[in-house]
Amino acid sequence: MWEKIKAYFKRKQTERQAKKDRIAAVKPTLDQFNPPLTRKEWRLTGRGKYEFDANTRKLTQFGLTVRLEHRLNLMMLVLLALVVVTYIVMLFF
């Protein structure tokens, strides 16, 4: 019985180690990650949210698209909130 318990804990330990190894293999190293160098570039990328080309020091086409989608979504939410407030004001006053 003790052998089964020891084998169970040993198997769990090897599973945890295998999971850690898989995560370590996927994590980027500092050499792979090229952060923007200046404050202006860091702000341009939305604090690292949008794709940035290290060679041209500008946002890539994909980064520009994602940033525009984000801005449009925020604008739609603001307009929706303004419409709701307008209807509430018109209904109760």
C-alpha positions in Angstrom: 0.0 0.0 0.0 2.8 2.4 0.9 4.4 1.7 -2.5 1.2 2.8 -4.3 1.1 6.0 -2.3 4.8 6.7 -3.0 4.3 6.0 -6.6 1.3 8.4 -6.8 3.3 11.2 -5.3 6.3 10.5 -7.5 4.0 10.5 -10.6 2.5 13.8 -9.5 5.9 15.3 -9.0 7.0 14.3 -12.4 3.8 15.7 -13.9 4.5 19.0 -12.2 8.0 19.1 -13.4 6.9 18.2 -17.0 4.4 21.1 -16.8 7.1 23.5 -15.6 9.4 22.4 -18.4 6.7 23.0 -21.0 6.0 26.4 -19.7 9.7 27.3 -19.6 10.0 26.2 -23.2 7.2 28.5 -24.3 8.2 31.6 -22.3 10.2 34.1 -24.3 13.7 34.9 -23.2 14.9 38.5 -22.9 16.7 38.0 -26.2 13.5 37.2 -28.0 11.6 40.0 -26.5 12.6 43.4 -28.0 10.9 46.1 -26.0 10.5 49.6 -27.3 13.4 51.8 -26.3 11.8 55.2 -25.8 8.9 56.4 -23.8 7.2 57.6 -27.0 7.4 54.1 -28.5 6.2 52.5 -25.4 3.1 54.7 -25.3 2.6 54.2 -29.1 2.2 50.5 -28.6 -0.3 51.0 -25.8 2.1 49.8 -23.1 3.1 46.8 -25.3 -0.4 45.7 -26.3 0.0 46.4 -30.1 2.5 44.8 -32.4 5.6 46.9 -33.0 8.3 46.5 -35.6 11.8 46.9 -34.1 13.5 47.7 -37.4 11.2 50.6 -38.5 10.4 51.7 -35.0 6.7 51.9 -36.0 3.5 49.9 -35.4 3.0 47.1 -37.9 -0.1 46.9 -40.1 -1.6 44.3 -37.7 -0.8 46.6 -34.7 -2.5 49.5 -36.3 -5.6 47.4 -37.1 -5.9 46.1 -33.5 -5.5 49.6 -32.1 -8.2 50.9 -34.4 -10.5 48.1 -33.5 -10.0 48.8 -29.8 -10.7 52.5 -30.3 -13.8 51.8 -32.3 -15.1 49.5 -29.6 -14.6 52.1 -26.9 -16.4 54.7 -29.1 -19.4 52.4 -29.6 -19.7 51.9 -25.8 -19.5 55.6 -25.2 -22.2 56.3 -27.8 -24.4 53.5 -26.4 -24.1 55.0 -22.9 -25.0 58.4 -24.3 -28.1 57.0 -26.0 -29.2 55.3 -22.8 -28.7 58.5 -20.8 -30.6 60.5 -23.4 -33.6 58.1 -23.3 -33.6 58.2 -19.5 -33.6 62.0 -19.5 -36.4 62.2 -22.1 -38.5 59.6 -20.3 -38.4 61.0 -16.8 -38.0 64.7 -17.3 
